[in-house]
Amino acid sequence: MSAEAVKKKRPVGVTAPEEEPEAHKGQLDVARGLENLPYTPDLVLGPGADIDPTQITFPGCICVKTPCFPGTCSCVRHDENYDDNMCLRDTGLEAKYAKPVFECNVLCQCSDHCRNRVVQKGLQFHLQVFQTDKKGWGLRTLEFIPKGRYVCEYAGEVLGFSEVQRRINLQTTYDSNYIIALREHVYNGQVMETFVDPTYVGNVGRFLNHSCEPNLLMIPVRIDSMVPKLALFAAKDILPGEELSYDYSGRFLNLMDTEDKERLDNGKLRKPCYCGAKSCTAFLPYDSSLYCPLEKPDMN
């Protein structure tokens, strides 16, 4: 069984969950056609991926008469993911690492109003792509976003590692790299890797810029598939007109270890960071593991 991925062309500009209000209609396609790309609100299967992200792999809960709470709902493993206001619970600096989230899925017997269904509801705020001074395109909110609320997904093609290497090796120093690598430490030292690339097909998350002091944090959220959605939540209250950003290194709540520090340098020509934060490191994050030489096929 699979959930059909939705693909369609959409002009870059104001993106909202419903019909654009009259006041926003004149702001469509601020990129003037230069950044039009096949639009998808969900992850899509790309070259080399082991699992189709549209494949339904999780069983549903049987919470018909009772709410989905820890201990009784198979989707809520430990603590509740969201509060009564649809806000993510673990966004404070006291958290030492980002915890994965499991939402109720299409096979669950709970209602569509279950409060463990947030990311799957899609965009809930009016967002706008705009031209920045030094960073190219950016994404900002047109309305107030409370801390903990879901903002958008970083959607695109799910790739295998060999395809990631191939695409990165084709890039020039002038090309933007949209590929993000999510690494989840499971148990016994095992690491699950998910690679997402919105270069050729994606959503508004593609236009998010990096900041050394971001107002968004990325959390892996699983709904129907074992492939996680890269969901971005508000790390603080965000005011109307404020640019949205996240840390490209993914270290908002995660501590930097020795391996991360080694990846930040390695003699690579680094791109400058223009986030303007007081704690700016002056350069964009760099993951050297994605720039390894392509593996040669075994000819024996």
C-alpha positions as CSV (number, residue, x, y, z in Angstrom):
1,M,0.0,0.0,0.0
2,S,1.4,3.5,-0.8
3,A,0.4,7.0,-0.2
4,E,0.4,8.9,-3.5
5,A,3.0,11.7,-3.6
6,V,1.6,15.0,-4.9
7,K,3.6,16.8,-7.5
8,K,2.6,20.0,-9.1
9,K,4.0,23.3,-10.4
10,R,3.6,26.2,-8.0
11,P,4.9,29.8,-8.4
12,V,7.4,30.9,-5.8
13,G,5.9,33.4,-3.4
14,V,3.3,33.3,-0.7
15,T,2.6,29.7,0.5
16,A,-0.3,29.0,2.7
17,P,-2.5,26.1,3.8
18,E,-5.6,27.6,2.2
19,E,-6.6,30.0,-0.6
20,E,-4.3,33.1,-0.4
21,P,-6.1,36.0,1.2
22,E,-6.8,39.0,-1.1
23,A,-4.0,41.0,0.5
24,H,-1.4,38.4,-0.5
25,K,-2.4,37.7,-4.1
26,G,-0.2,40.5,-5.5
27,Q,2.9,38.9,-3.9
28,L,3.0,35.7,-5.9
29,D,6.0,34.6,-7.9
30,V,8.5,37.1,-6.5
31,A,11.2,35.0,-8.2
32,R,9.7,36.0,-11.6
33,G,9.9,32.5,-12.9
34,L,13.6,32.1,-12.2
35,E,13.1,29.6,-9.3
36,N,10.1,27.6,-10.5
37,L,10.5,23.9,-9.9
38,P,8.3,20.9,-9.6
39,Y,6.6,21.4,-6.2
40,T,6.0,18.6,-3.7
41,P,4.7,18.9,-0.2
42,D,6.1,15.4,0.6
43,L,9.3,13.4,0.2
44,V,9.6,11.6,-3.2
45,L,11.6,8.5,-4.2
46,G,14.9,9.4,-5.8
47,P,17.8,7.4,-7.3
48,G,19.5,4.9,-5.0
49,A,17.0,5.2,-2.1
50,D,16.4,1.9,-0.2
51,I,12.9,2.7,0.9
52,D,10.1,4.5,-1.0
53,P,9.0,7.3,1.4
54,T,5.4,7.0,0.2
55,Q,5.2,3.3,1.2
56,I,3.1,2.8,4.3
57,T,5.1,0.6,6.7
58,F,3.7,1.4,10.2
59,P,0.6,-0.3,11.6
60,G,-2.1,1.9,13.0
61,C,-3.2,2.4,16.5
62,I,-6.5,1.2,17.8
63,C,-7.4,4.3,19.9
64,V,-11.2,4.6,19.1
65,K,-12.8,5.5,22.4
66,T,-9.7,6.9,24.2
67,P,-7.2,9.6,23.3
68,C,-3.8,8.7,22.1
69,F,-1.7,8.8,25.2
70,P,1.6,7.1,26.2
71,G,1.1,3.6,27.5
72,T,-2.1,3.0,25.5
73,C,-1.3,4.3,22.0
74,S,1.2,2.4,19.9
75,C,2.2,5.6,18.1
76,V,3.1,7.6,21.3
77,R,6.1,5.6,22.4
78,H,7.2,7.5,25.5
79,D,5.9,11.0,26.1
80,E,3.3,13.1,24.3
81,N,4.8,14.8,21.3
82,Y,2.6,17.9,21.3
83,D,0.6,19.9,23.7
84,D,-3.0,21.1,23.4
85,N,-1.9,24.0,21.2
86,M,-0.1,21.7,18.6
87,C,3.3,22.9,20.0
88,L,6.2,20.5,20.1
89,R,7.0,19.8,23.8
90,D,10.8,19.3,23.5
91,T,12.1,22.6,22.2
92,G,13.8,24.0,25.3
93,L,17.6,24.3,25.6
94,E,17.5,21.8,28.5
95,A,17.1,19.0,25.9
96,K,20.5,17.5,25.1
97,Y,19.5,16.0,21.8
98,A,16.6,16.1,19.4
99,K,14.2,13.2,19.9
100,P,12.4,11.5,16.9
101,V,8.7,11.9,16.7
102,F,6.1,9.3,15.6
103,E,2.7,10.6,14.6
104,C,-0.5,8.7,14.1
105,N,-0.8,7.5,10.5
106,V,-3.3,6.7,7.8
107,L,-4.0,3.3,9.2
108,C,-4.8,4.5,12.8
109,Q,-8.3,4.4,14.0
110,C,-8.1,7.6,16.0
111,S,-9.8,10.7,14.5
112,D,-8.3,13.3,12.2
113,H,-8.5,15.7,15.2
114,C,-6.1,13.5,17.3
115,R,-3.5,15.9,18.7
116,N,-0.7,13.5,17.6
117,R,-1.4,14.6,14.0
118,V,0.5,17.8,13.4
119,V,3.1,17.6,10.7
120,Q,0.8,15.7,8.4
121,K,-1.6,18.6,8.4
122,G,0.9,20.6,6.3
123,L,1.5,24.4,6.3
124,Q,-0.5,26.4,8.8
125,F,1.1,29.8,8.4
126,H,1.5,32.2,5.5
127,L,5.1,32.1,4.4
128,Q,6.8,34.2,1.7
129,V,9.9,33.7,-0.5
130,F,11.9,36.9,-0.8
131,Q,15.1,38.3,-2.1
132,T,17.8,38.9,0.6
133,D,20.7,41.3,0.3
134,K,23.6,38.7,0.3
135,K,22.1,35.2,0.7
136,G,20.0,34.9,-2.5
137,W,16.4,33.8,-1.8
138,G,15.1,33.5,1.7
139,L,11.9,32.5,3.5
140,R,10.0,34.6,6.0
141,T,6.7,34.4,7.8
142,L,3.9,36.9,7.3
143,E,2.3,36.2,10.6
144,F,3.2,35.4,14.2
145,I,4.4,31.8,14.9
146,P,4.5,30.7,18.5
147,K,7.4,28.7,19.9
148,G,7.0,25.0,19.3
149,R,4.6,25.2,16.3
150,Y,5.3,23.3,13.2
151,V,6.4,25.6,10.3
152,C,7.3,23.5,7.2
153,E,9.0,20.4,6.0
154,Y,12.3,20.2,4.1
155,A,10.9,18.1,1.3
156,G,12.6,16.7,-1.9
157,E,14.1,13.6,-3.3
158,V,15.2,10.9,-1.0
159,L,18.6,9.7,-2.3
160,G,21.0,6.8,-1.8
161,F,24.6,7.7,-0.7
162,S,26.2,6.9,-4.1
163,E,23.7,9.3,-5.8
164,V,24.5,12.0,-3.2
165,Q,28.2,11.6,-4.0
166,R,27.6,11.8,-7.8
167,R,25.5,15.0,-7.5
168,I,27.9,16.7,-5.2
169,N,30.9,15.8,-7.3
170,L,29.2,17.5,-10.3
171,Q,28.7,20.8,-8.3
172,T,31.0,23.7,-9.0
173,T,32.1,26.2,-6.3
174,Y,29.3,28.5,-7.6
175,D,26.5,26.0,-7.1
176,S,24.3,25.9,-4.1
177,N,24.1,22.6,-2.3
178,Y,20.6,21.7,-1.1
179,I,21.4,18.1,0.0
180,I,21.0,17.5,3.7
181,A,22.1,14.4,5.5
182,L,20.1,13.4,8.6
183,R,22.0,10.9,10.9
184,E,20.1,9.2,13.7
185,H,22.0,7.3,16.3
186,V,19.9,4.3,17.1
187,Y,21.6,1.7,19.3
188,N,24.8,-0.4,19.5
189,G,26.5,2.4,17.7
190,Q,24.3,2.1,14.6
191,V,23.5,5.2,12.6
192,M,20.5,5.6,10.3
193,E,21.1,8.0,7.4
194,T,18.6,9.8,5.3
195,F,19.6,12.1,2.4
196,V,17.1,14.6,1.0
197,D,17.7,16.8,-2.0
198,P,15.2,19.5,-3.1
199,T,17.4,20.7,-6.0
200,Y,15.1,19.4,-8.8
201,V,11.8,18.9,-6.9
202,G,11.0,20.3,-3.5
203,N,8.9,22.7,-1.4
204,V,9.3,26.1,0.4
205,G,11.9,24.5,2.8
206,R,14.4,24.7,-0.1
207,F,14.6,28.5,0.4
208,L,15.5,28.5,4.1
209,N,18.9,30.0,4.8
210,H,21.4,29.0,7.5
211,S,21.8,30.9,10.7
212,C,24.3,30.4,13.6
213,E,21.4,31.5,15.9
214,P,18.4,30.0,14.1
215,N,14.7,30.4,14.9
216,L,13.8,26.9,13.6
217,L,15.0,23.4,14.6
218,M,14.8,20.3,12.5
219,I,13.2,17.1,14.0
220,P,12.8,13.8,12.3
221,V,9.0,12.9,12.2
222,R,7.7,9.6,11.1
223,I,4.1,9.2,10.0
224,D,3.3,6.4,7.5
225,S,6.9,5.4,6.5
226,M,10.2,4.5,8.2
227,V,11.6,7.4,6.1
228,P,11.4,10.4,8.4
229,K,10.0,13.8,7.4
230,L,12.5,16.6,8.1
231,A,10.1,18.8,10.0
232,L,11.0,22.3,11.1
233,F,9.5,23.8,14.3
234,A,9.7,27.2,15.8
235,A,12.5,27.3,18.4
236,K,11.2,30.6,19.8
237,D,8.3,33.0,19.1
238,I,8.8,34.4,15.6
239,L,7.4,37.8,14.6
240,P,5.7,38.7,11.3
241,G,8.3,39.6,8.7
242,E,11.1,37.7,10.4
243,E,13.3,35.5,8.2
244,L,13.1,31.8,8.9
245,S,16.4,29.9,9.3
246,Y,17.9,26.8,10.7
247,D,21.4,25.5,11.4
248,Y,22.5,23.6,8.3
249,S,24.7,21.4,10.6
250,G,21.6,20.2,12.4
251,R,23.2,21.0,15.8
252,F,20.5,23.2,17.4
253,L,19.9,20.9,20.3
254,N,22.7,18.4,19.6
255,L,26.1,18.9,21.1
256,M,29.1,19.2,18.7
257,D,31.4,16.2,19.1
258,T,35.0,15.7,17.9
259,E,33.9,14.2,14.6
260,D,31.7,17.2,13.9
261,K,34.6,19.6,14.5
262,E,36.8,17.7,12.2
263,R,34.2,17.8,9.4
264,L,33.9,21.6,9.8
265,D,37.4,22.2,8.3
266,N,39.5,19.6,6.5
267,G,41.1,22.3,4.2
268,K,38.0,22.8,2.1
269,L,37.3,26.2,0.5
270,R,34.4,27.3,2.8
271,K,31.5,29.5,1.8
272,P,31.0,32.6,3.9
273,C,28.1,32.9,6.3
274,Y,26.0,36.1,6.2
275,C,23.5,35.3,9.0
276,G,24.6,38.4,11.0
277,A,24.3,36.6,14.4
278,K,26.6,37.6,17.2
279,S,27.8,34.0,17.5
280,C,28.4,33.7,13.7
281,T,31.2,31.3,12.8
282,A,31.9,33.3,9.6
283,F,31.5,30.2,7.4
284,L,28.6,27.9,6.4
285,P,28.7,24.4,7.9
286,Y,30.5,21.8,5.8
287,D,30.1,18.0,6.0
288,S,33.3,16.4,4.5
289,S,31.7,12.9,4.5
290,L,29.6,13.9,1.5
291,Y,32.6,15.0,-0.5
292,C,34.4,11.7,-0.5
293,P,35.8,10.5,-3.8
294,L,33.3,8.4,-5.8
295,E,33.7,4.7,-5.1
296,K,34.9,2.8,-8.2
297,P,32.9,-0.2,-9.2
298,D,34.5,-3.6,-8.6
299,M,35.6,-4.9,-12.0
300,N,36.4,-8.5,-10.7
